[in-house]
């Protein structure tokens, strides 16, 4: 199966109102060209799930700046004043989750689990509206799986079948997001022949990847 698409073809697969996971950390590991294409396209009313919203003019932060996001699920927003301003103005619905909790919620979706139990957030506003479960005398919050219509991720290397290699912090959230979405689009910096990546170096198996952006 040929998984290659252009940036524009990839952008056309993302529609108004979709829930989109975006891999990376402070813009590192974001699919930059694809995000730029989404900004140009003007897709709107997105629900974005990501670690953070980077900076106003960097990566996923551009979608916030351009008012294309209606709901955000993230772990922190402090590096993007536009996110903060839109939240305070009631223009953007923001759910902040502890970083490890969000990672586990995404992992749970990919693994087909009903949720994860954690004590993180007990006694804080994080527990509001959430079910509590007692196990062996200890109380936990039930954090439910987080799933998306599409995951858009960046990778350093992809082979022709979609096996992916990430370097450094660019892999943050991306491997688990690739398991927790109905569609996965990767924007690699380099594409190599099938078999060129040593199996032990593969962080995301190609079976999870639907489309590879070829520039």
C-alpha positions, 0 to 999 in steps of 0.5 A: 500500500502506498502511504505517501501524500503531499502536505496539501493532501494530508491537510484535506483529510482534517475537517472542521470539528475533528479531534486532533492529537498533535505530537511533540513538546514546545513545537519540537516534534510538531508536524510543522509543514502540515500545521502551516497547511492547516492554518492556510486552509482555515479548518476550524472548531478543532479539539486539540490534544497535545502536551502544550501549545508551544509559542504563538508563532510556533507549531501547534501554537499557530492554530491557537493564534489563528482561532481555529481551536474551540477546545484544548486538552493539554498539560500546560499553556504558559508559553503561549499568551494567546492560549491564556488570553482566549481561555480567560475571554471564554473563547477557548475551552481548556482542560488542563491535565497533569502531564503523566495523567494525560500520557496514560489516558492516551496510552489507555486509549491505544491499549483498549483499556477502560481507563487508569487509576491515579492519585495525582490530582486528589484534593485539587480541582483536577478531581472535580466531576471524576469518579473515585475508586478505592483499591486496598484502602487507597483512593484513586481517580479514574481517568478515562481514555483519550481518543482522537479522530486523527493524530498528526506527528513529526518524526525524524525518519520514516521508512516507506511502510511507515516505521518511525524513528524519533530523536530526543524530545521530538518523540514526546507523546507521539508513539502513544498518540499513534496508537490512539487515533482513527487516522495517523499522519506523519511528517518525517524529516527523512524517508528511507527504504523499507528495511533500512531502519534496524527493528530495535530502533523503531519507535512507532511500527508502520502498522499504526501509520496511515499516511506519510507526507512526502515533500 
